[in-house]
Amino acid sequence: STGQPKGVMNEHGALMNRLHWMQDAFPIGPNDRVLQKTPYSFDVSVWEFFWPLITGATLVVARPDGHRDPAYLSQLIQQERVTTLHFVPSMLRAFVEEPSLVDCHSLRQVFASGEALPVDLVRRFMGQHPAALVNLYGPTEAAIDVSVWRCSADDVIVPIGKPIANLRLYILDEAMQPLPIGSIGELYIGGVGVARGYLKRPDLTEERFLASPFVAGDRLYRTGDRCRFLADGNIEYLGRLDHQVKLR
């Protein structure tokens, strides 16, 4: 986290919505094996734990710090016949450089989130492995993920896609007015995924969680992300509005 670490008060209903959407969109079952390798302090670990447990799939738990070792992960995928797993793009790049990636024959779907997914990495992965690659976007303040894009080797850019079930995405100007296709503004999130706010931080909650002018009773989370709508309705992520940076 940049600045002071903060607690986010997500709701069970928001997490259930996220899990049920994922099962509808990318169904798994008793023949699937999901690799749990994300540290549990990171929100992605929530779906890694609970998605297989509510669908009858097998949960394969990596050793502590195993997520940092591409060779170990490749060996574990082969040994445990893992079908589904998640990478942050920087770790996916390290995994793609692992020679034994081509031997991970059981792998059928890979999810990427947590950072912008570069188009060159998409092409490189798809040139080496037939598994589906899916780009997910979302802040912890909206129950992990709010949008999805199914990657293709033909992608010229990698959008963050369209909203998942029961979520609403808006690109607004400084007066909170909707912007036309192609215009750059700030991304706001509405719908069931939006958290109650920050734990014991009423000032920050008031700044970031706003009453929606579009849907009565709805609340919007102000992401601080610069985005624009593409002509096909997908959203392109263009970076931060503030000076937040990621190191390594």
C-alpha contacts under 8 A as a table, 3 or more apart, distances in Angstrom:
res1	aa1	res2	aa2	distance
1	S	4	Q	7.12
1	S	5	P	5.89
2	T	5	P	7.46
2	T	244	Q	6.91
2	T	245	V	7.90
6	K	198	Y	6.72
6	K	199	L	7.07
7	G	198	Y	5.58
7	G	199	L	5.11
8	V	140	T	7.16
8	V	141	E	6.11
8	V	195	A	6.94
8	V	196	R	7.72
8	V	197	G	6.03
8	V	198	Y	4.65
8	V	199	L	5.89
9	M	141	E	7.78
9	M	195	A	5.62
9	M	196	R	5.39
9	M	197	G	5.57
9	M	198	Y	5.88
9	M	199	L	6.14
10	N	14	A	6.98
10	N	15	L	7.69
10	N	141	E	6.95
10	N	142	A	7.33
10	N	143	A	6.30
10	N	193	G	7.96
10	N	194	V	7.36
10	N	195	A	4.41
10	N	196	R	6.18
10	N	197	G	7.69
11	E	14	A	5.32
11	E	15	L	6.63
11	E	143	A	7.95
11	E	193	G	7.97
11	E	195	A	6.36
11	E	196	R	7.34
12	H	15	L	5.16
12	H	16	M	6.10
13	G	16	M	5.02
13	G	17	N	6.08
13	G	192	V	7.39
13	G	193	G	7.89
14	A	17	N	5.11
14	A	18	R	6.31
14	A	142	A	7.70
14	A	143	A	5.95
14	A	192	V	5.53
14	A	193	G	4.47
14	A	194	V	7.22
14	A	195	A	7.78
15	L	18	R	4.99
15	L	19	L	6.22
15	L	143	A	5.72
15	L	144	I	7.99
15	L	193	G	7.28
16	M	19	L	5.07
16	M	20	H	6.01
17	N	20	H	5.27
17	N	21	W	5.99
17	N	165	A	7.42
17	N	166	N	7.64
17	N	192	V	7.57
17	N	193	G	7.43
18	R	21	W	5.27
18	R	22	M	6.31
18	R	143	A	7.03
18	R	144	I	7.74
18	R	145	D	7.27
18	R	164	I	7.94
18	R	165	A	7.87
18	R	193	G	7.62
19	L	22	M	5.17
19	L	23	Q	6.36
19	L	47	W	6.57
19	L	50	F	7.79
19	L	51	W	6.17
20	H	23	Q	5.13
20	H	24	D	6.20
21	W	24	D	5.12
21	W	25	A	6.09
21	W	164	I	6.87
21	W	165	A	6.02
22	M	25	A	5.12
22	M	26	F	5.66
22	M	27	P	7.14
23	Q	26	F	5.31
23	Q	27	P	4.49
23	Q	28	I	6.63
23	Q	51	W	7.61
24	D	27	P	5.71
28	I	31	N	7.62
28	I	32	D	5.89
28	I	52	P	7.58
28	I	55	T	6.76
28	I	57	A	6.65
29	G	32	D	5.52
29	G	52	P	7.67
29	G	55	T	5.55
29	G	56	G	5.50
29	G	57	A	4.87
30	P	33	R	7.96
30	P	55	T	7.30
30	P	56	G	4.92
30	P	57	A	4.36
30	P	58	T	6.87
31	N	57	A	6.40
31	N	58	T	7.83
32	D	57	A	5.12
32	D	58	T	6.28
32	D	82	V	7.19
32	D	83	T	5.72
32	D	84	T	7.35
33	R	52	P	7.60
33	R	57	A	5.76
33	R	58	T	4.58
33	R	59	L	5.94
33	R	60	V	6.55
33	R	80	E	7.73
33	R	81	R	6.86
33	R	82	V	4.80
33	R	83	T	5.30
33	R	84	T	6.40
34	V	48	E	7.04
34	V	52	P	6.47
34	V	57	A	7.16
34	V	58	T	6.19
34	V	59	L	5.22
34	V	60	V	5.87
34	V	82	V	5.92
34	V	83	T	6.20
34	V	84	T	4.83
34	V	85	L	5.90
35	L	48	E	7.16
35	L	59	L	6.28
35	L	60	V	4.79
35	L	61	V	6.00
35	L	62	A	6.94
35	L	77	I	7.86
35	L	82	V	6.31
35	L	83	T	7.98
35	L	84	T	6.44
35	L	85	L	5.28
35	L	86	H	7.88
36	Q	45	S	7.01
36	Q	48	E	5.40
36	Q	49	F	6.54
36	Q	59	L	6.76
36	Q	60	V	5.84
36	Q	61	V	4.77
36	Q	62	A	6.04
36	Q	85	L	7.40
37	K	45	S	7.58
37	K	61	V	6.32
37	K	62	A	5.15
37	K	63	R	7.64
37	K	64	P	7.98
37	K	66	G	6.89
37	K	67	H	5.49
38	T	42	F	6.72
38	T	44	V	6.71
38	T	45	S	5.19
38	T	48	E	7.78
38	T	67	H	6.83
39	P	42	F	5.76
39	P	45	S	6.44
40	Y	43	D	7.07
40	Y	44	V	8.00
40	Y	45	S	5.28
40	Y	46	V	7.34
41	S	45	S	7.63
42	F	45	S	5.95
43	D	46	V	5.68
43	D	47	W	7.97
43	D	140	T	6.38
43	D	143	A	7.92
43	D	144	I	5.93
44	V	47	W	5.88
44	V	48	E	6.54
44	V	144	I	6.43
45	S	48	E	4.86
45	S	49	F	6.08
46	V	49	F	5.42
46	V	50	F	6.21
47	W	50	F	5.16
47	W	51	W	5.23
48	E	51	W	5.97
48	E	52	P	7.18
48	E	85	L	7.98
49	F	52	P	6.64
49	F	53	L	6.80
49	F	59	L	7.12
50	F	53	L	4.95
50	F	54	I	6.14
51	W	54	I	5.57
51	W	55	T	6.44
52	P	55	T	5.24
52	P	56	G	5.98
52	P	57	A	4.53
52	P	58	T	5.97
52	P	59	L	5.92
53	L	56	G	5.84
53	L	57	A	6.45
53	L	58	T	7.37
53	L	59	L	7.13
54	I	57	A	7.87
60	V	80	E	7.42
60	V	82	V	7.64
62	A	66	G	5.87
62	A	67	H	7.34
62	A	73	L	7.93
62	A	76	L	7.80
63	R	66	G	5.12
64	P	67	H	7.72
65	D	68	R	5.79
65	D	69	D	7.69
66	G	69	D	5.50
66	G	72	Y	6.76
66	G	73	L	6.84
67	H	70	P	7.32
67	H	73	L	6.91
68	R	91	M	7.58
69	D	72	Y	5.39
69	D	73	L	6.26
70	P	73	L	5.02
70	P	74	S	6.09
70	P	94	A	6.62
70	P	95	F	5.11
70	P	98	E	6.33
71	A	74	S	5.19
71	A	75	Q	6.26
71	A	95	F	7.89
71	A	98	E	6.49
71	A	100	S	7.59
72	Y	75	Q	5.11
72	Y	76	L	6.09
73	L	76	L	5.01
73	L	77	I	6.03
74	S	77	I	5.15
74	S	78	Q	6.31
74	S	95	F	8.00
74	S	98	E	7.89
74	S	100	S	6.49
74	S	101	L	6.32
74	S	104	C	6.64
75	Q	78	Q	5.27
75	Q	79	Q	6.02
76	L	79	Q	4.99
76	L	80	E	5.82
76	L	81	R	7.88
76	L	82	V	7.80
77	I	80	E	5.45
77	I	81	R	5.43
77	I	82	V	4.79
77	I	83	T	7.87
77	I	104	C	6.29
77	I	106	S	7.55
77	I	107	L	7.52
78	Q	81	R	5.10
78	Q	82	V	6.87
78	Q	103	D	7.23
78	Q	104	C	5.41
78	Q	105	H	7.32
78	Q	106	S	7.03
81	R	104	C	7.97
81	R	106	S	5.25
81	R	107	L	7.40
82	V	85	L	7.62
82	V	106	S	5.92
82	V	107	L	5.85
83	T	106	S	5.34
83	T	107	L	4.08
83	T	108	R	5.19
83	T	109	Q	6.52
84	T	107	L	6.13
84	T	108	R	6.31
84	T	109	Q	5.12
84	T	110	V	5.89
84	T	111	F	7.97
85	L	109	Q	6.94
85	L	110	V	5.26
85	L	111	F	6.33
86	H	110	V	5.68
86	H	111	F	4.60
86	H	112	A	5.71
86	H	113	S	7.74
87	F	90	S	7.90
87	F	91	M	5.98
87	F	92	L	5.40
87	F	110	V	7.41
87	F	111	F	6.30
87	F	112	A	5.00
87	F	113	S	6.82
88	V	91	M	5.46
88	V	92	L	6.16
88	V	112	A	5.40
88	V	113	S	5.28
88	V	114	G	5.49
88	V	115	E	6.31
89	P	92	L	4.77
89	P	93	R	6.16
89	P	112	A	6.04
89	P	113	S	6.83
89	P	114	G	7.48
89	P	115	E	6.18
89	P	116	A	7.11
89	P	117	L	5.65
89	P	118	P	7.81
90	S	93	R	5.24
90	S	94	A	6.67
90	S	115	E	7.82
91	M	94	A	5.01
91	M	95	F	6.17
92	L	95	F	4.89
92	L	96	V	6.08
92	L	112	A	7.82
93	R	96	V	5.10
93	R	97	E	6.47
93	R	121	L	6.57
94	A	97	E	5.22
94	A	98	E	6.72
95	F	98	E	5.14
95	F	101	L	7.16
96	V	99	P	7.66
96	V	101	L	6.55
96	V	124	R	7.49
96	V	125	F	6.11
96	V	128	Q	7.90
97	E	101	L	7.96
98	E	101	L	5.78
99	P	102	V	6.97
100	S	103	D	5.26
100	S	104	C	7.11
101	L	104	C	5.48
101	L	128	Q	7.69
101	L	129	H	7.48
102	V	105	H	7.02
102	V	128	Q	6.46
102	V	129	H	6.20
104	C	107	L	5.88
107	L	110	V	7.72
107	L	131	A	6.11
108	R	130	P	7.36
108	R	131	A	4.29
108	R	132	A	6.10
109	Q	131	A	5.06
109	Q	132	A	4.60
109	Q	133	L	6.04
109	Q	134	V	7.62
110	V	131	A	6.77
110	V	132	A	6.09
110	V	133	L	4.95
110	V	134	V	6.27
111	F	133	L	5.95
111	F	134	V	4.81
111	F	135	N	6.07
111	F	136	L	6.93
112	A	117	L	7.33
112	A	133	L	7.43
112	A	134	V	6.11
112	A	135	N	5.01
112	A	136	L	5.99
113	S	116	A	7.37
113	S	117	L	7.56
113	S	135	N	6.11
113	S	136	L	5.00
113	S	137	Y	5.84
113	S	138	G	7.94
114	G	137	Y	7.07
114	G	138	G	7.82
116	A	237	Y	7.74
117	L	121	L	7.21
117	L	122	V	7.49
117	L	135	N	7.09
117	L	158	V	6.56
118	P	121	L	5.42
118	P	122	V	6.66
118	P	157	I	7.68
118	P	158	V	6.72
119	V	122	V	5.05
119	V	123	R	6.37
119	V	155	D	6.81
119	V	156	V	6.73
119	V	157	I	5.67
119	V	158	V	5.77
120	D	123	R	5.20
120	D	124	R	6.12
121	L	124	R	5.00
121	L	125	F	6.05
122	V	125	F	5.30
122	V	126	M	6.11
122	V	133	L	7.60
122	V	151	C	7.12
122	V	152	S	7.53
122	V	153	A	6.72
123	R	126	M	5.17
123	R	127	G	5.93
123	R	152	S	7.83
123	R	153	A	5.18
123	R	154	D	7.90
124	R	127	G	5.08
124	R	128	Q	6.51
125	F	128	Q	5.31
125	F	129	H	6.06
126	M	129	H	5.29
126	M	130	P	6.18
126	M	131	A	7.49
126	M	133	L	7.81
126	M	152	S	7.92
126	M	153	A	6.27
127	G	130	P	7.83
127	G	153	A	7.87
132	A	150	R	7.75
132	A	151	C	7.52
133	L	150	R	6.45
133	L	151	C	5.55
133	L	152	S	7.83
134	V	148	V	7.11
134	V	149	W	5.88
134	V	150	R	4.63
134	V	151	C	5.56
135	N	148	V	5.84
135	N	149	W	5.07
135	N	150	R	6.27
135	N	151	C	6.70
135	N	158	V	7.84
135	N	160	I	6.51
136	L	145	D	6.24
136	L	146	V	7.55
136	L	147	S	5.87
136	L	148	V	4.74
136	L	149	W	6.52
136	L	160	I	6.44
137	Y	144	I	8.00
137	Y	145	D	5.26
137	Y	146	V	5.98
137	Y	147	S	5.31
137	Y	148	V	6.52
137	Y	160	I	5.81
138	G	142	A	6.73
138	G	143	A	7.70
138	G	144	I	5.50
138	G	145	D	3.89
138	G	146	V	4.92
138	G	147	S	6.67
139	P	142	A	5.66
139	P	143	A	7.11
139	P	144	I	5.65
139	P	145	D	6.48
139	P	146	V	7.83
139	P	223	T	7.59
140	T	143	A	5.40
140	T	144	I	4.84
140	T	145	D	7.68
141	E	144	I	7.32
141	E	194	V	6.23
141	E	195	A	5.39
141	E	197	G	7.45
141	E	221	Y	7.39
142	A	145	D	6.82
142	A	146	V	6.91
142	A	189	I	7.52
142	A	193	G	4.68
142	A	194	V	4.32
142	A	195	A	5.60
142	A	221	Y	7.60
143	A	146	V	7.72
143	A	193	G	5.37
143	A	194	V	6.84
143	A	195	A	7.03
145	D	164	I	8.00
146	V	163	P	5.54
146	V	164	I	5.56
146	V	167	L	6.54
146	V	189	I	7.89
146	V	193	G	7.54
147	S	160	I	6.15
147	S	161	G	5.69
147	S	162	K	5.07
147	S	163	P	4.14
147	S	164	I	5.21
148	V	160	I	5.87
148	V	161	G	4.85
148	V	162	K	5.70
148	V	163	P	6.56
148	V	164	I	6.66
149	W	158	V	7.75
149	W	159	P	6.52
149	W	160	I	5.66
149	W	161	G	4.41
149	W	162	K	6.95
151	C	155	D	6.93
151	C	158	V	7.17
152	S	155	D	5.38
155	D	158	V	6.36
158	V	236	E	7.42
159	P	234	N	6.66
159	P	235	I	5.68
159	P	236	E	4.48
159	P	237	Y	6.47
160	I	234	N	7.17
160	I	235	I	5.64
160	I	236	E	5.80
160	I	237	Y	6.36
161	G	233	G	8.00
161	G	234	N	4.54
161	G	235	I	5.18
161	G	236	E	7.23
162	K	233	G	7.06
162	K	234	N	5.16
162	K	235	I	6.48
163	P	167	L	5.80
163	P	168	R	6.22
163	P	169	L	6.43
164	I	167	L	5.83
166	N	191	G	5.79
166	N	192	V	6.07
166	N	193	G	7.73
167	L	189	I	7.20
167	L	190	G	5.84
167	L	191	G	4.39
167	L	192	V	6.19
167	L	193	G	6.44
168	R	189	I	5.83
168	R	190	G	4.79
168	R	191	G	5.55
169	L	187	L	6.88
169	L	188	Y	5.85
169	L	189	I	4.85
169	L	190	G	6.25
170	Y	178	P	6.88
170	Y	187	L	5.69
170	Y	188	Y	5.09
170	Y	189	I	6.45
170	Y	190	G	7.96
171	I	178	P	5.89
171	I	179	L	6.05
171	I	184	I	7.63
171	I	185	G	5.49
171	I	186	E	5.35
171	I	187	L	4.63
171	I	188	Y	6.24
171	I	227	C	6.83
171	I	228	R	6.62
171	I	229	F	7.53
172	L	175	A	7.49
172	L	176	M	4.97
172	L	177	Q	5.07
172	L	178	P	4.51
172	L	179	L	5.52
172	L	185	G	5.33
172	L	186	E	5.44
172	L	187	L	6.59
172	L	188	Y	7.28
173	D	176	M	5.17
173	D	177	Q	5.42
173	D	178	P	6.54
173	D	179	L	6.46
173	D	185	G	5.31
173	D	186	E	6.53
174	E	177	Q	7.38
174	E	185	G	7.91
179	L	183	S	6.00
179	L	184	I	7.55
179	L	185	G	7.05
180	P	183	S	5.71
180	P	229	F	7.59
181	I	228	R	6.80
181	I	229	F	4.94
181	I	230	L	5.97
181	I	231	A	6.26
182	G	228	R	5.49
182	G	229	F	5.49
182	G	230	L	5.91
182	G	231	A	7.42
183	S	228	R	5.66
183	S	229	F	7.25
184	I	226	R	6.51
184	I	227	C	5.57
184	I	228	R	4.78
185	G	226	R	5.56
185	G	227	C	5.73
185	G	228	R	6.41
186	E	222	R	7.59
186	E	223	T	7.17
186	E	224	G	6.13
186	E	225	D	5.60
186	E	226	R	4.92
186	E	227	C	6.07
186	E	241	L	7.68
187	L	222	R	6.65
187	L	223	T	5.85
187	L	224	G	6.87
187	L	225	D	5.71
187	L	226	R	6.39
187	L	227	C	6.06
188	Y	220	L	5.98
188	Y	221	Y	5.48
188	Y	222	R	4.77
188	Y	223	T	5.87
189	I	194	V	7.08
189	I	220	L	5.20
189	I	221	Y	5.04
189	I	222	R	6.74
189	I	223	T	7.44
190	G	193	G	7.26
190	G	194	V	6.21
190	G	212	S	7.68
190	G	218	D	6.67
190	G	219	R	5.89
190	G	220	L	4.63
190	G	221	Y	6.58
191	G	194	V	6.16
191	G	218	D	6.68
191	G	219	R	7.33
191	G	220	L	7.75
194	V	219	R	7.18
194	V	220	L	7.06
194	V	221	Y	6.54
197	G	201	R	7.95
197	G	202	P	7.84
197	G	205	T	5.07
197	G	209	F	6.66
198	Y	201	R	5.32
198	Y	202	P	7.01
198	Y	204	L	6.96
198	Y	205	T	5.53
199	L	202	P	7.78
201	R	204	L	5.48
201	R	205	T	6.10
202	P	205	T	4.91
202	P	206	E	5.99
203	D	206	E	5.30
203	D	207	E	6.38
204	L	207	E	5.00
204	L	208	R	6.17
205	T	208	R	5.33
205	T	209	F	5.50
206	E	209	F	5.62
206	E	210	L	6.78
207	E	210	L	7.29
208	R	221	Y	5.72
208	R	222	R	5.12
208	R	223	T	7.60
209	F	219	R	6.49
209	F	220	L	5.61
209	F	221	Y	4.72
209	F	222	R	6.42
210	L	219	R	5.50
210	L	220	L	5.12
210	L	221	Y	6.46
210	L	222	R	7.55
211	A	217	G	7.30
211	A	218	D	6.33
211	A	219	R	4.61
211	A	220	L	6.12
212	S	215	V	5.84
212	S	216	A	6.89
212	S	217	G	7.18
212	S	218	D	5.35
212	S	219	R	5.01
212	S	220	L	5.58
213	P	216	A	7.25
214	F	218	D	7.99
215	V	218	D	5.46
224	G	240	R	6.02
224	G	241	L	5.42
224	G	242	D	6.91
225	D	237	Y	7.29
225	D	238	L	7.42
225	D	239	G	5.92
225	D	240	R	4.60
225	D	241	L	5.76
226	R	237	Y	6.24
226	R	238	L	5.21
226	R	239	G	5.37
226	R	240	R	5.56
226	R	241	L	5.89
227	C	235	I	6.64
227	C	236	E	5.53
227	C	237	Y	4.63
227	C	238	L	5.32
227	C	239	G	7.45
228	R	235	I	5.70
228	R	236	E	5.49
228	R	237	Y	6.98
228	R	238	L	7.75
229	F	232	D	8.00
229	F	233	G	5.96
229	F	234	N	5.90
229	F	235	I	4.60
229	F	236	E	6.39
230	L	233	G	5.45
230	L	234	N	5.38
230	L	235	I	5.81
230	L	236	E	6.82
231	A	234	N	7.37
240	R	243	H	6.90
240	R	244	Q	6.80
